[in-house]
Amino acid sequence: MAESPFKFCSACGANDWINKSVREFVCERCGFRHFITPIPAAVALILDAQDRILVIRRAHEPGLGKLGLPGGVIEPEETGEMAAARETCEETGLDIAASAFTYLCTLNNRYLFQGFVWPTLDLCYVARVPCFDGLKADPAEVMETLVLPLDDAPLGEFAFESNAEVVRRLRAAVA
């Protein structure tokens, strides 16, 4: 069974757990049930007029120094498209309207955060821009930005298999 990411029960404050499954943890004292559910995240695939894709090099763990795509956790009151636009702007400086993003697919991912590997659902969106002028990486999140021909993005260098898989799917859709 998995170790619980919960340190204390939300209902009574106890720290004794019964692991019912990899996703259900029950407080031994009061019986309150805590669940691990997938966390929604947005992933942005941004292409220019020459079908080049914007790729980032991650500036933090997990995947420090490996490749990725702009993206992150969807905040309360955001749609996936809004999160893709916000994360793209925060990480790369590109200001793209949420309405420019179109849904491509959803993929499962796992993300190590605060000592626990959380399941995520990566909602993947595509946007097109005329060019990549104005890129400005946020050094807290991105070591560098790369603009690569879609077919040349090195899939084996991505931090997350879900990012590599969505690039594969985008290649098939664009071909």
LOMIFI-76395 format. One record per atom (N, C-alpha, C): residue number from 1; atom name; x, y, z. Coordinates in steps of 0.05 Angstrom, whole numbers. Atoms other than C-alpha are relative to their C-alpha. Example, Ala and Ser with C-alpha at 12.3 -4.5 7.8 and 13.67 -1.06 7.14 Angstrom:
<sites>
1;N;18;-24;0
1;CA;246;-90;156
1;C;18;24;0
2;N;-16;-24;-1
2;CA;273;-21;143
2;C;-15;22;14
</sites>
This chain:
<sites>
1;N;17;-24;0
1;CA;0;0;0
1;C;18;25;0
2;N;-14;-26;1
2;CA;20;72;-11
2;C;1;13;27
3;N;-1;-17;-25
3;CA;42;118;45
3;C;-19;23;-4
4;N;19;-22;1
4;CA;-9;171;61
4;C;15;27;-2
5;N;-11;-27;0
5;CA;8;243;41
5;C;-12;17;22
6;N;14;-16;-21
6;CA;-38;266;97
6;C;15;-5;26
7;N;-14;2;-25
7;CA;-2;281;162
7;C;-20;-2;23
8;N;20;-1;-22
8;CA;-64;294;204
8;C;-28;-2;-13
9;N;28;2;9
9;CA;-138;277;196
9;C;-13;27;-1
10;N;14;-26;3
10;CA;-179;335;170
10;C;-23;3;19
11;N;23;-2;-18
11;CA;-235;318;218
11;C;7;2;29
12;N;-5;1;-29
12;CA;-203;302;285
12;C;29;6;7
13;N;-28;-7;-5
13;CA;-128;317;278
13;C;18;-23;7
14;N;-16;23;-6
14;CA;-104;246;292
14;C;19;-5;-23
15;N;-19;7;21
15;CA;-45;218;253
15;C;4;-30;-3
16;N;0;29;3
16;CA;-62;144;251
16;C;-17;-7;-24
17;N;14;6;25
17;CA;-82;117;183
17;C;-4;-30;-5
18;N;4;27;11
18;CA;-112;54;155
18;C;0;4;-31
19;N;-1;-1;29
19;CA;-93;46;82
19;C;-19;-20;-12
20;N;19;17;12
20;CA;-153;19;46
20;C;8;-8;-29
21;N;-10;4;27
21;CA;-121;26;-23
21;C;21;21;-6
22;N;-20;-20;6
22;CA;-70;68;-60
22;C;-13;28;-1
23;N;13;-26;2
23;CA;-122;124;-62
23;C;-18;6;24
24;N;18;-5;-23
24;CA;-162;116;3
24;C;14;-5;26
25;N;-13;2;-27
25;CA;-136;130;73
25;C;-22;8;20
26;N;21;-3;-20
26;CA;-182;124;134
26;C;13;6;27
27;N;-9;-6;-27
27;CA;-170;157;201
27;C;-8;-22;19
28;N;6;22;-18
28;CA;-164;102;252
28;C;-17;9;24
29;N;14;-10;-23
29;CA;-192;146;307
29;C;-30;6;-5
30;N;28;-9;4
30;CA;-255;176;276
30;C;-13;-12;-25
31;N;12;13;24
31;CA;-264;138;210
31;C;-3;19;-24
32;N;2;-18;23
32;CA;-260;200;165
32;C;17;-11;-23
33;N;-13;11;24
33;CA;-242;179;94
33;C;13;22;-16
34;N;-15;-19;16
34;CA;-188;217;56
34;C;7;-14;-26
35;N;-5;12;26
35;CA;-179;205;-19
35;C;21;15;-15
36;N;-19;-11;19
36;CA;-124;216;-69
36;C;-15;0;-27
37;N;13;-2;27
37;CA;-157;241;-134
37;C;19;15;-18
38;N;-17;-13;19
38;CA;-123;264;-197
38;C;-3;31;1
39;N;-1;-29;0
39;CA;-103;337;-199
39;C;0;9;-29
40;N;0;-9;28
40;CA;-121;373;-264
40;C;22;20;-5
41;N;-21;-18;9
41;CA;-64;408;-300
41;C;-4;6;-29
42;N;2;-9;29
42;CA;-61;446;-366
42;C;28;-2;-12
43;N;-25;2;15
43;CA;-6;433;-417
43;C;-4;15;-26
44;N;2;-17;24
44;CA;6;483;-474
44;C;20;-9;-21
45;N;-16;6;24
45;CA;31;462;-542
45;C;-3;24;-18
46;N;1;-25;15
46;CA;48;526;-579
46;C;17;-3;-25
47;N;-13;2;26
47;CA;65;525;-653
47;C;0;28;-13
48;N;0;-24;16
48;CA;87;582;-698
48;C;-8;-6;-29
49;N;9;3;28
49;CA;73;592;-772
49;C;17;-21;-15
50;N;-17;21;13
50;CA;131;544;-790
50;C;-3;-27;13
51;N;3;25;-15
51;CA;104;488;-745
51;C;23;-6;18
52;N;-20;4;-21
52;CA;159;499;-694
52;C;-15;1;26
53;N;13;2;-26
53;CA;141;482;-623
53;C;17;14;22
54;N;-13;-12;-23
54;CA;158;520;-559
54;C;4;-21;21
55;N;-7;19;-21
55;CA;194;476;-509
55;C;16;15;21
56;N;-15;-12;-22
56;CA;222;495;-441
56;C;19;-20;12
57;N;-18;17;-16
57;CA;280;469;-400
57;C;-7;7;29
58;N;10;-4;-27
58;CA;255;460;-328
58;C;22;10;19
59;N;-19;-12;-19
59;CA;288;502;-273
59;C;-4;-11;28
60;N;5;12;-26
60;CA;263;459;-215
60;C;-8;-29;-2
61;N;9;28;-2
61;CA;247;389;-193
61;C;-31;-1;0
62;N;-13;23;13
62;CA;217;344;-214
62;C;8;6;-28
63;N;-9;-4;27
63;CA;255;341;-278
63;C;19;23;-4
64;N;-19;-23;3
64;CA;307;396;-265
64;C;18;-5;-23
65;N;-18;1;24
65;CA;344;410;-330
65;C;-11;-16;-23
66;N;12;15;22
66;CA;299;365;-371
66;C;-20;18;-15
67;N;18;-15;17
67;CA;252;388;-426
67;C;-29;-3;10
68;N;28;1;-7
68;CA;179;404;-416
68;C;-16;18;-18
69;N;18;-18;14
69;CA;120;442;-443
69;C;-11;19;20
70;N;12;-18;-19
70;CA;90;504;-411
70;C;-25;-13;11
71;N;24;11;-12
71;CA;37;484;-362
71;C;2;-1;30
72;N;1;2;-28
72;CA;16;473;-291
72;C;-29;-5;10
73;N;25;6;-13
73;CA;-41;462;-242
73;C;-22;20;-8
74;N;23;-18;6
74;CA;-109;490;-261
74;C;-11;11;27
75;N;9;-14;-24
75;CA;-130;541;-208
75;C;-30;0;3
76;N;29;-3;-3
76;CA;-199;547;-178
76;C;-12;22;-17
77;N;14;-19;17
77;CA;-248;583;-224
77;C;13;3;-28
78;N;-12;-1;26
78;CA;-203;571;-285
78;C;-10;-23;-17
79;N;4;21;19
79;CA;-218;531;-347
79;C;28;-10;-7
80;N;-26;10;9
80;CA;-163;488;-377
80;C;13;20;-19
81;N;-11;-20;19
81;CA;-154;540;-433
81;C;11;24;15
82;N;-9;-23;-16
82;CA;-148;596;-382
82;C;27;-7;14
83;N;-24;8;-13
83;CA;-95;557;-344
83;C;23;-3;-20
84;N;-21;3;20
84;CA;-56;541;-408
84;C;10;28;-7
85;N;-8;-28;7
85;CA;-56;616;-425
85;C;16;12;23
86;N;-13;-12;-23
86;CA;-36;637;-354
86;C;28;-12;3
87;N;-25;13;-4
87;CA;19;585;-347
87;C;20;7;-22
88;N;-17;-8;22
88;CA;47;602;-416
88;C;11;27;5
89;N;-9;-27;-5
89;CA;51;675;-398
89;C;19;1;24
90;N;-17;0;-24
90;CA;81;662;-329
90;C;27;-12;-6
91;N;-25;15;5
91;CA;134;614;-355
91;C;17;12;-23
92;N;-15;-8;25
92;CA;152;644;-423
92;C;-3;29;-8
93;N;5;-28;8
93;CA;125;715;-426
93;C;-18;3;-24
94;N;18;-2;22
94;CA;80;699;-485
94;C;-28;4;10
95;N;27;-7;-8
95;CA;12;731;-476
95;C;-19;-9;-22
96;N;18;12;19
96;CA;-37;687;-513
96;C;-28;-2;13
97;N;27;1;-10
97;CA;-112;692;-504
97;C;-9;-29;5
98;N;11;27;-6
98;CA;-147;632;-472
98;C;-16;-10;-23
99;N;16;8;23
99;CA;-193;631;-533
99;C;16;-11;-23
100;N;-17;10;21
100;CA;-133;615;-577
100;C;7;-30;4
101;N;-7;28;-6
101;CA;-124;547;-544
101;C;-23;-19;-7
102;N;20;21;6
102;CA;-160;486;-571
102;C;9;-26;12
103;N;-5;26;-13
103;CA;-165;419;-536
103;C;11;-20;-19
104;N;-11;22;16
104;CA;-123;362;-562
104;C;-6;-27;13
105;N;4;26;-14
105;CA;-126;306;-510
105;C;5;3;30
106;N;-6;2;-28
106;CA;-121;286;-437
106;C;17;-24;4
107;N;-18;22;-6
107;CA;-64;243;-411
107;C;5;-2;30
108;N;-7;4;-29
108;CA;-47;213;-343
108;C;29;7;4
109;N;-27;-7;-8
109;CA;15;237;-308
109;C;3;-5;30
110;N;-6;2;-29
110;CA;49;230;-240
110;C;20;21;6
111;N;-16;-23;-6
111;CA;81;289;-206
111;C;8;0;29
112;N;-11;0;-27
112;CA;127;287;-145
112;C;-2;28;11
113;N;3;-26;-13
113;CA;107;344;-99
113;C;-1;-4;30
114;N;-2;2;-29
114;CA;125;351;-25
114;C;1;-28;10
115;N;-5;27;-9
115;CA;148;280;-20
115;C;-20;-21;-8
116;N;20;19;8
116;CA;87;247;-51
116;C;-4;2;-30
117;N;5;1;29
117;CA;75;225;-123
117;C;-30;2;-5
118;N;28;-5;4
118;CA;8;255;-141
118;C;-8;-7;-29
119;N;11;4;27
119;CA;-34;230;-200
119;C;-11;26;-11
120;N;11;-23;13
120;CA;-50;285;-249
120;C;-14;-8;-26
121;N;12;2;27
121;CA;-94;292;-310
121;C;10;24;-16
122;N;-11;-22;16
122;CA;-57;333;-362
122;C;-20;5;-23
123;N;18;-9;21
123;CA;-108;370;-405
123;C;17;16;-20
124;N;-19;-11;19
124;CA;-69;387;-468
124;C;-14;17;-21
125;N;12;-19;18
125;CA;-84;447;-511
125;C;21;10;-20
126;N;-17;-10;21
126;CA;-55;474;-576
126;C;-8;29;-6
127;N;4;-28;9
127;CA;-47;547;-596
127;C;21;6;-21
128;N;-19;-9;21
128;CA;-15;579;-656
128;C;5;29;3
129;N;-9;-28;-1
129;CA;24;643;-657
129;C;14;6;-27
130;N;-15;-6;25
130;CA;53;680;-718
130;C;30;-4;3
131;N;-28;3;-5
131;CA;122;680;-685
131;C;5;-1;30
132;N;-6;2;-28
132;CA;157;672;-619
132;C;15;24;11
133;N;-12;-25;-10
133;CA;179;744;-610
133;C;-10;6;28
134;N;9;-8;-27
134;CA;177;768;-538
134;C;3;-22;20
135;N;-4;21;-20
135;CA;197;703;-504
135;C;18;11;23
136;N;-16;-8;-23
136;CA;222;718;-434
136;C;-5;-20;22
137;N;3;21;-19
137;CA;233;658;-389
137;C;1;10;29
138;N;-1;-6;-29
138;CA;217;663;-315
138;C;21;-19;12
139;N;-21;17;-9
139;CA;282;638;-284
139;C;-7;-18;24
140;N;9;18;-22
140;CA;245;608;-224
140;C;-12;-25;-11
141;N;14;23;11
141;CA;210;560;-270
141;C;14;-12;-25
142;N;-11;8;27
142;CA;248;558;-337
142;C;29;8;-2
143;N;-29;-6;5
143;CA;323;552;-350
143;C;4;13;-27
144;N;-2;-11;27
144;CA;314;566;-424
144;C;-25;-8;-16
145;N;21;7;18
145;CA;263;567;-479
145;C;13;-9;-26
146;N;-10;10;26
146;CA;274;529;-544
146;C;-23;0;-20
147;N;19;1;22
147;CA;238;536;-610
147;C;11;-20;-20
148;N;-10;22;16
148;CA;245;471;-648
148;C;-20;-8;-21
149;N;19;13;18
149;CA;216;441;-711
149;C;-14;-23;14
150;N;16;19;-15
150;CA;160;397;-686
150;C;11;-28;-2
151;N;-11;27;4
151;CA;192;334;-715
151;C;27;-3;14
152;N;-27;2;-12
152;CA;259;351;-681
152;C;-1;1;30
153;N;1;0;-29
153;CA;234;356;-609
153;C;9;-27;11
154;N;-11;25;-9
154;CA;276;303;-573
154;C;-17;-13;23
155;N;20;11;-18
155;CA;222;261;-540
155;C;13;-14;25
156;N;-13;14;-22
156;CA;271;222;-496
156;C;11;19;21
157;N;-11;-19;-19
157;CA;293;286;-461
157;C;-21;15;16
158;N;21;-13;-16
158;CA;225;306;-433
158;C;-1;-12;28
159;N;2;9;-28
159;CA;216;303;-358
159;C;-23;-19;5
160;N;24;16;-4
160;CA;147;272;-365
160;C;-7;-14;-25
161;N;9;15;23
161;CA;125;217;-411
161;C;-25;11;-13
162;N;25;-12;11
162;CA;58;252;-418
162;C;7;23;-19
163;N;-8;-21;19
163;CA;94;311;-451
163;C;11;-11;-26
164;N;-10;13;24
164;CA;131;266;-499
164;C;-23;-12;-16
165;N;23;13;13
165;CA;66;229;-515
165;C;-17;21;-14
166;N;17;-20;13
166;CA;27;293;-530
166;C;14;12;-24
167;N;-15;-10;24
167;CA;82;317;-577
167;C;-3;-21;-22
168;N;5;21;20
168;CA;76;249;-613
168;C;-27;4;-13
169;N;28;-3;10
169;CA;1;260;-619
169;C;-3;25;-17
170;N;1;-25;15
170;CA;10;331;-643
170;C;13;-4;-28
171;N;-13;6;26
171;CA;59;307;-697
171;C;-19;-15;-18
172;N;19;16;16
172;CA;7;257;-721
172;C;-23;18;-10
173;N;23;-17;7
173;CA;-48;310;-721
173;C;8;21;-21
174;N;-9;-21;19
174;CA;-6;361;-760
174;C;8;-12;-26
175;N;-10;13;25
175;CA;21;311;-811
175;C;-21;-3;-21
</sites>
